[in-house]
Amino acid sequence: MQDSVGTIRTVDGPATTTLLLAGEIDAAFAPQAETAVAAALAAGRPVDLDLGGVTFIDSTGVRLVIRCWLACRDAGIDLRIQHVPEQARSVLSMMGLLGSLPVVPAAA
């Protein structure tokens, strides 16, 4: 299925770099995502990791989110994780990470 393949799109705004993730965030997706994260860090602006289009995330995808968070922290760059879909929120919660990661609460 074409729409299940993980994709990442970078949007450079005036104050932030937004990484829009979509589809399945798994092992096959990791190399392209890590390249995009490195480029976002090089820009030196706060990073918004938008998971709104994610349909599936596994442990490899969670590792990617953690690595992004740690890389931003180590570089002194703010990270916000936004629009986390229910499946991803459940995985992060099950792993005990939801309270530790900079996840923007869902709008009520």
C-alpha positions as a Markdown table, in Angstrom:
| # | Residue | x | y | z |
|---|---|---|---|---|
| 1 | Met | 0.0 | 0.0 | 0.0 |
| 2 | Gln | 1.5 | 3.3 | -1.1 |
| 3 | Asp | -0.1 | 5.4 | 1.7 |
| 4 | Ser | 1.4 | 3.2 | 4.5 |
| 5 | Val | 5.0 | 3.8 | 3.5 |
| 6 | Gly | 6.6 | 6.3 | 5.9 |
| 7 | Thr | 7.4 | 9.8 | 4.6 |
| 8 | Ile | 8.8 | 12.9 | 6.1 |
| 9 | Arg | 8.5 | 16.4 | 4.8 |
| 10 | Thr | 10.4 | 19.4 | 6.2 |
| 11 | Val | 8.8 | 22.8 | 6.4 |
| 12 | Asp | 11.2 | 25.6 | 7.3 |
| 13 | Gly | 9.3 | 28.4 | 8.9 |
| 14 | Pro | 10.6 | 31.8 | 10.2 |
| 15 | Ala | 11.0 | 30.6 | 13.8 |
| 16 | Thr | 10.8 | 26.8 | 13.6 |
| 17 | Thr | 11.6 | 23.8 | 11.4 |
| 18 | Thr | 8.6 | 21.4 | 11.2 |
| 19 | Leu | 9.1 | 17.7 | 10.4 |
| 20 | Leu | 5.8 | 16.3 | 9.1 |
| 21 | Leu | 5.8 | 12.5 | 9.5 |
| 22 | Ala | 3.2 | 10.3 | 7.8 |
| 23 | Gly | 2.5 | 6.6 | 7.2 |
| 24 | Glu | 4.3 | 3.8 | 9.0 |
| 25 | Ile | 7.2 | 4.9 | 11.1 |
| 26 | Asp | 9.3 | 1.7 | 11.3 |
| 27 | Ala | 12.7 | 0.3 | 10.4 |
| 28 | Ala | 12.3 | 1.0 | 6.7 |
| 29 | Phe | 11.7 | 4.7 | 7.5 |
| 30 | Ala | 14.5 | 5.3 | 9.9 |
| 31 | Pro | 17.4 | 6.3 | 7.4 |
| 32 | Gln | 15.4 | 9.1 | 5.7 |
| 33 | Ala | 14.1 | 10.4 | 9.0 |
| 34 | Glu | 17.5 | 10.5 | 10.6 |
| 35 | Thr | 18.8 | 12.6 | 7.6 |
| 36 | Ala | 15.9 | 15.0 | 8.0 |
| 37 | Val | 16.4 | 15.3 | 11.7 |
| 38 | Ala | 20.1 | 16.1 | 11.2 |
| 39 | Ala | 19.2 | 18.8 | 8.6 |
| 40 | Ala | 16.7 | 20.3 | 11.0 |
| 41 | Leu | 19.3 | 20.4 | 13.8 |
| 42 | Ala | 21.7 | 22.1 | 11.4 |
| 43 | Ala | 19.2 | 24.9 | 10.9 |
| 44 | Gly | 19.5 | 25.7 | 14.6 |
| 45 | Arg | 15.8 | 26.6 | 15.1 |
| 46 | Pro | 13.3 | 24.9 | 17.4 |
| 47 | Val | 12.0 | 21.7 | 15.9 |
| 48 | Asp | 8.3 | 20.7 | 15.7 |
| 49 | Leu | 7.9 | 16.9 | 15.2 |
| 50 | Asp | 4.4 | 16.6 | 13.8 |
| 51 | Leu | 3.1 | 13.0 | 14.0 |
| 52 | Gly | -0.4 | 13.9 | 12.7 |
| 53 | Gly | -0.1 | 11.7 | 9.6 |
| 54 | Val | 1.4 | 8.7 | 11.3 |
| 55 | Thr | -0.7 | 5.5 | 10.9 |
| 56 | Phe | 1.6 | 3.1 | 12.7 |
| 57 | Ile | 4.7 | 3.4 | 14.9 |
| 58 | Asp | 6.8 | 0.5 | 16.2 |
| 59 | Ser | 9.8 | 0.4 | 18.6 |
| 60 | Thr | 12.1 | 1.6 | 15.8 |
| 61 | Gly | 9.9 | 4.6 | 15.3 |
| 62 | Val | 9.9 | 5.3 | 19.0 |
| 63 | Arg | 13.7 | 5.1 | 19.0 |
| 64 | Leu | 13.7 | 7.7 | 16.2 |
| 65 | Val | 11.5 | 10.0 | 18.3 |
| 66 | Ile | 13.8 | 9.5 | 21.3 |
| 67 | Arg | 16.9 | 10.1 | 19.3 |
| 68 | Cys | 15.4 | 13.3 | 17.9 |
| 69 | Trp | 14.6 | 14.5 | 21.4 |
| 70 | Leu | 18.0 | 13.7 | 22.7 |
| 71 | Ala | 19.8 | 15.3 | 19.7 |
| 72 | Cys | 17.7 | 18.5 | 20.1 |
| 73 | Arg | 18.4 | 18.5 | 23.9 |
| 74 | Asp | 22.2 | 18.0 | 23.4 |
| 75 | Ala | 22.2 | 20.8 | 20.8 |
| 76 | Gly | 20.2 | 23.1 | 23.0 |
| 77 | Ile | 17.3 | 23.2 | 20.6 |
| 78 | Asp | 13.7 | 23.1 | 21.7 |
| 79 | Leu | 11.6 | 20.2 | 20.5 |
| 80 | Arg | 7.8 | 19.9 | 20.5 |
| 81 | Ile | 6.1 | 16.7 | 19.5 |
| 82 | Gln | 2.6 | 17.5 | 18.2 |
| 83 | His | -0.5 | 15.9 | 16.8 |
| 84 | Val | 0.3 | 12.5 | 18.2 |
| 85 | Pro | -2.3 | 10.0 | 17.0 |
| 86 | Glu | -3.9 | 7.5 | 19.4 |
| 87 | Gln | -1.8 | 4.5 | 18.2 |
| 88 | Ala | 1.4 | 6.3 | 18.7 |
| 89 | Arg | 0.2 | 7.8 | 22.0 |
| 90 | Ser | -0.7 | 4.3 | 23.3 |
| 91 | Val | 2.8 | 3.0 | 22.3 |
| 92 | Leu | 4.6 | 5.9 | 24.0 |
| 93 | Ser | 2.4 | 5.6 | 27.1 |
| 94 | Met | 2.9 | 1.8 | 27.3 |
| 95 | Met | 6.7 | 2.4 | 27.2 |
| 96 | Gly | 6.5 | 5.0 | 30.0 |
| 97 | Leu | 7.6 | 7.8 | 27.7 |
| 98 | Leu | 4.6 | 10.0 | 27.4 |
| 99 | Gly | 5.3 | 12.0 | 30.5 |
| 100 | Ser | 9.0 | 12.4 | 29.7 |
| 101 | Leu | 8.9 | 13.5 | 26.0 |
| 102 | Pro | 7.9 | 17.1 | 25.1 |
| 103 | Val | 4.5 | 16.1 | 23.8 |
| 104 | Val | 2.1 | 18.9 | 23.2 |
| 105 | Pro | -1.2 | 17.9 | 24.8 |
| 106 | Ala | -4.0 | 17.2 | 22.3 |
| 107 | Ala | -6.6 | 19.9 | 22.0 |
| 108 | Ala | -9.9 | 19.1 | 23.8 |
